[in-house]
Amino acid sequence: MNYLNLYNHYDFEIDFADGVYIYDKKGKKYIDTFSGIGVLALGHSHPEVINSLKSKLDRYAHTSNYFLDEDIEAVSQLLSQQDEKVFYVNSGTEATELALKIVKKKIKDGKILYFSNSFHGRSLGALSVNGFPEIKDQFKPLLPNTIEAEFNNIESLRKTAAENPDIKAVFFEPLQGSGGVRPADKDFVAELKKLTAANNWIMAIDEVQAGLYRTAKKYSFQHYDIEADLITVAKALGGGLPLGAVIMAGEMREVLAAGDHGSTFAPNPLALRGAKIVLEKLKNMEAQIKENGDYFYNNLKKIDSDKIKEVRGIGLMLGLELKEEIVDLRNEAEENGLLLNVLKGKTIRFLPALNITKTEIDQIIAKLNKLL
C-alpha cells in the first residue's frame, strides 16, 4: 500500500450513505453515531445539500479569491452575531492558525493562555495551544509564550494568571471535544470572564466541533455568560466539503491588512453553497436539537451497566465515559451494525446528525444496551 496509514480504519468499504446510515459493499447497514466527526450536520447525502452542490458545480467549481462569490455575504451573515467580520479558510486547524496570527500581531510578545485537554488542531501553531502532551511534545520547540492552566480548575487558572501578568490572550474551548466531551463549569467560566475583563485579555473561542448548533445554540459559549473576540468554526460549516472560518469582533476586525493572510482554495464556491444550505436549515432547528439531545442524554443515563462511569455533554454533543477500557469495543459495535468513535479507549463520543430522530436514537440505545 502506497498510502501512509496513520488512522485506525474500519475494515469495510462504503458503498453509499444516507441520513444516519452507512452501507458497505456487502450490503450491511450501520448506524453512524459521529457523522464524519461532526461534519455532516444534516446527515449523509442530504438531498438539498447534494442538489445545491450539483447546481453550482454545473456552473463552476473554483475561481480563486480574486473573485467575490455570490454566496459569501449570505454565509457571513449567518455566521456572525452583529457587525462581526468573517475570513474563510479550509479547516479548523487553519482557523486556529489564523486566529493565532491575529492574536500575535495584536499582542506581540505577550503570552497566550490555553487549557489542559483542549484540542485546537495538529499544525505547529495549533499544537502550541493544544492541551495534549502526547501529540505535541515530540514536535517541540513550538511557538514561544504559550502557557497552560488546568481546565475546570479555578485555582489553577488564578495561579497561572497571577504568575504570568504578561498573559494577553486566551484560547478557550467551552465544550471540549477530543478532550472527552467535557463542558466547562459555570463557575470556571465566570472566573475566566472576570480575569479576562480585569486584564483585557483577547478571548479566542474554539467552536470548531461544538459550534454551529450542535449544542442547540449557534455557538456553545452562548450557554455561558461570556463574549468572544475571535471565534473559530469549521467541521459542519461546508456541508461535507472543507471550509473553516474565523469570526472577528470589535478591534479584532481591524488587525489584519491586505497580504497578511490568504488561501488558494478558501472559500471554495461549492463549500460556500453547502454552508448556505446547512446554516439556513440549522438556524430553525434549535428546539428540535435540544429536545432530541435531552432525549439521547436521558436514555444514555438509563443504560443499566456497571461499566459506565459518566454521561455528559450538551445538546447532540455527548460523551459516555467508561470506568475502564473495553478491549475491541469498536469492533464489537461494528459487528452489531453500530459505528462508534471512542476517545482514548474510554469515552464514546456521540456527534450524530443534528436531524436524527428519536427512533434512530432508540436504535443506538438498544445496540449500546446489548454491548454494555
Residue pairs with C-beta under 8 A, 6 or more apart in sequence:
10 334
10 339
11 334
12 24
12 25
12 26
12 28
12 334
13 24
13 25
14 22
14 23
14 24
14 25
15 23
15 24
15 25
15 27
16 23
16 45
17 23
17 32
17 44
17 45
18 43
18 44
18 45
19 43
19 44
19 45
19 46
19 353
19 360
20 31
20 32
20 35
20 43
20 44
20 352
20 353
20 356
20 360
21 29
21 30
21 31
21 32
21 44
22 29
22 30
22 32
22 44
22 339
23 29
23 30
24 30
28 337
29 337
30 334
30 337
30 338
30 339
31 337
31 338
31 339
31 360
31 363
31 364
31 367
32 44
32 339
32 352
32 353
33 338
33 339
33 340
33 341
33 348
33 350
33 351
33 352
33 364
34 339
34 340
34 341
34 349
34 350
34 351
34 352
35 41
35 43
35 44
35 351
35 352
35 353
36 240
37 209
37 235
37 341
37 351
38 177
38 209
38 214
38 235
38 236
38 317
38 351
39 235
39 236
39 238
39 240
40 46
40 236
40 240
40 353
41 212
41 213
41 214
41 236
41 239
41 278
41 282
41 353
41 354
41 355
42 48
42 49
42 239
42 278
42 281
42 282
42 353
42 354
42 355
43 353
43 355
43 356
44 353
46 239
48 277
48 281
49 239
49 240
49 274
49 277
49 278
52 239
52 273
52 274
52 276
52 277
53 239
53 241
53 270
53 273
53 274
55 273
56 269
56 270
56 273
57 270
60 269
61 268
61 269
61 270
62 265
62 268
62 269
63 69
63 269
64 264
65 262
65 263
65 264
65 266
65 267
69 267
69 269
69 272
71 269
71 272
71 273
71 275
71 276
72 88
72 267
72 272
74 276
75 86
75 267
75 272
75 275
75 276
75 279
76 85
76 86
78 275
78 276
78 279
78 280
78 283
79 86
79 233
79 237
79 245
79 247
79 279
80 86
80 247
81 247
81 249
84 247
84 248
84 249
84 253
85 247
85 248
85 253
86 245
86 246
86 247
86 248
87 98
87 245
87 246
87 248
87 256
87 261
88 243
88 244
88 245
88 263
88 266
88 267
88 272
89 95
89 97
89 98
89 234
89 243
89 244
89 245
89 246
89 263
89 266
90 242
90 243
90 244
90 263
90 265
90 266
90 268
91 121
91 234
91 242
91 244
92 120
92 121
92 206
92 208
92 209
92 232
92 233
92 234
92 235
92 244
93 120
93 121
93 122
93 123
93 126
93 244
94 121
94 123
94 234
94 244
94 263
94 266
95 208
95 232
95 233
95 234
95 244
95 245
95 246
96 120
96 121
96 123
96 125
96 126
96 129
96 171
96 206
96 208
96 232
97 121
97 123
97 125
97 126
98 232
98 246
98 261
99 171
99 204
99 230
99 232
99 246
100 112
100 125
100 126
100 128
100 129
100 143
101 256
101 260
101 261
102 230
102 246
102 248
102 252
102 255
102 256
103 112
103 168
103 169
103 202
103 204
103 230
105 255
105 256
105 260
106 168
106 169
106 202
106 251
106 252
106 255
107 168
107 169
107 202
109 145
109 166
110 145
110 166
110 167
110 168
110 169
111 145
111 146
111 147
111 164
111 166
111 167
111 168
111 169
112 128
112 129
112 145
112 146
112 147
112 167
112 168
112 169
112 170
112 171
113 146
113 147
113 148
113 149
113 160
113 161
113 164
113 167
113 169
113 170
113 171
113 201
114 120
114 129
114 130
114 131
114 146
114 147
114 148
114 149
114 170
114 171
114 172
115 131
115 148
115 149
115 150
115 151
115 171
115 172
115 173
116 131
116 148
116 149
116 150
116 151
116 179
117 131
117 132
117 151
117 176
117 179
117 180
117 182
118 129
118 130
118 131
118 151
118 171
118 172
118 173
118 176
118 179
118 206
119 130
119 131
119 132
119 173
119 176
119 177
119 178
119 179
120 126
120 129
120 130
120 171
120 173
120 206
120 208
120 232
121 127
121 130
122 130
122 135
124 139
124 142
124 143
125 142
125 143
127 135
127 136
127 139
127 142
128 136
128 142
128 143
128 146
129 143
129 146
129 171
130 136
131 148
131 151
131 179
132 178
132 179
136 142
145 166
147 160
147 164
147 167
148 160
149 156
149 157
149 159
149 160
149 161
150 156
150 157
151 176
151 179
151 182
151 184
151 188
152 182
152 184
152 185
152 188
153 188
154 187
154 188
154 191
157 188
157 191
157 192
157 195
158 191
158 195
160 167
161 167
161 195
161 199
165 199
167 199
167 201
168 199
168 200
168 201
168 202
169 201
169 202
169 203
169 204
170 192
170 196
170 201
170 202
170 203
170 204
171 204
171 206
172 184
172 192
172 203
172 204
172 205
172 206
172 221
173 179
173 205
173 206
173 210
174 183
174 184
174 189
174 205
174 210
174 220
174 221
174 223
174 224
174 226
175 181
175 182
175 183
175 184
175 209
175 210
175 215
175 220
175 313
175 314
175 317
176 182
176 183
176 184
177 208
177 209
177 210
177 317
177 349
178 209
178 343
180 319
180 321
180 343
180 344
180 347
180 349
181 312
181 313
181 317
181 318
181 319
181 343
181 347
181 349
181 350
182 312
182 319
183 223
183 312
183 313
183 314
184 224
186 224
189 224
189 225
189 226
190 225
192 226
193 225
193 226
195 201
196 203
202 229
202 230
202 252
203 226
203 227
203 228
203 229
203 230
204 228
204 229
204 230
204 231
204 232
205 219
205 221
205 226
205 228
205 230
205 231
205 232
206 232
207 219
207 220
207 221
207 231
207 232
207 233
208 232
208 233
208 234
208 235
208 244
209 235
209 317
209 351
210 219
210 220
210 314
210 317
211 218
211 219
211 220
211 231
211 233
211 236
212 218
212 219
212 233
212 235
212 236
212 237
212 278
212 279
212 282
213 282
213 283
213 285
213 286
213 289
213 315
213 354
214 220
214 236
214 289
214 315
214 316
214 317
214 351
214 354
215 223
215 289
215 293
215 314
215 315
215 316
215 317
216 286
216 287
216 289
216 290
216 293
216 314
216 315
216 316
217 223
217 286
217 315
218 283
219 228
219 231
220 314
220 317
221 227
221 228
221 231
223 314
227 249
228 247
228 249
229 248
229 249
229 250
229 251
229 252
230 246
230 247
230 248
230 249
230 252
231 246
231 247
231 249
232 244
232 245
232 246
232 247
233 244
233 245
233 246
233 247
234 243
234 244
234 245
236 278
236 282
237 243
237 244
237 245
237 271
237 275
237 278
237 279
238 268
238 271
238 272
238 274
238 275
238 278
239 271
239 273
239 274
239 275
239 277
239 278
240 274
241 268
241 270
241 271
241 274
242 265
242 268
242 271
243 266
243 267
243 268
243 271
243 272
243 274
243 275
244 266
245 267
248 255
282 354
285 354
285 355
288 355
289 315
289 316
289 354
290 315
292 316
292 356
292 357
292 358
292 361
293 313
293 314
293 315
293 316
293 317
293 318
295 358
295 361
296 316
296 318
296 350
296 352
296 356
296 361
296 364
296 365
297 311
297 313
297 318
299 361
299 362
299 365
300 311
300 318
300 320
300 365
300 368
301 311
302 365
303 365
303 368
303 369
303 372
304 369
305 369
305 372
306 323
307 322
307 323
307 324
307 326
307 372
308 320
308 321
308 322
308 323
308 372
309 321
309 322
309 323
310 320
310 321
311 318
311 319
311 320
311 321
312 318
312 319
312 321
313 319
313 350
316 350
316 351
316 352
316 354
316 356
317 350
317 351
318 349
318 350
319 343
319 347
319 348
319 349
319 350
320 347
320 348
320 350
320 368
321 346
321 347
321 348
322 346
322 347
322 348
324 346
325 345
325 346
326 345
329 340
329 342
329 348
329 371
330 340
330 342
332 371
333 339
333 340
333 367
333 371
336 367
336 370
336 371
337 367
338 364
338 367
338 368
338 371
340 348
341 348
341 349
341 350
341 351
342 348
342 349
343 349
350 364
352 360
352 361
352 364
